[in-house]
Amino acid sequence: MVRLSGIELEMLTLERVGVAPIVEKMVETRLRWFAHVERRPMDSAVRRVDQMEGSQITRGRGRPRKTMRETIRKDLEINELEKDMVFDRTLWRRLIHVADRT
């Protein structure tokens, strides 16, 4: 009898059910939110908070916490996307969409 690890069992279950992995869906959702915020005008509240966030960080001792900005940058890098692509909504949605396995 073959014993499967937790990750292998989860992947097997996801394939049977026909859904995309949770991590990929989380990346898709983050990038969708990022595009929504980037398309907003610079004087909107969300954009002003994003601008303030970088300047008001006080770092303590130890390793710094991972910020949303760093996570988005990594997601863009992994998926080979550019910030300017968000303005073409149909292209952006097509590039970030993770289809379910049905």
KARA-V593546 format. One line per field, one symbol per residue. phi: phi as a letter, one per 40 degrees, with the letter a starting at -180 (. if undefined). psi: psi as a letter, one per 20 degrees, with the letter a starting at -180 (. if undefined). A space follows every 10 residues. Layout:
phi=???
psi=???
//
This chain:
phi=.ccbcccccc cccccccgbc dccccccdcc cccdcdcccc cccccccccc ccdccbcbcc cgcccccccc ccdccccccf bbcccccccc cdcccccbcc cb
psi=pppqrgghgg hgghgghkqq qgghhhgggg hgggggghiq qhjqgghggh ghghijpppb qapqqprhgh ggggggggjl qqhiihingg gghhhipoqq l.
//
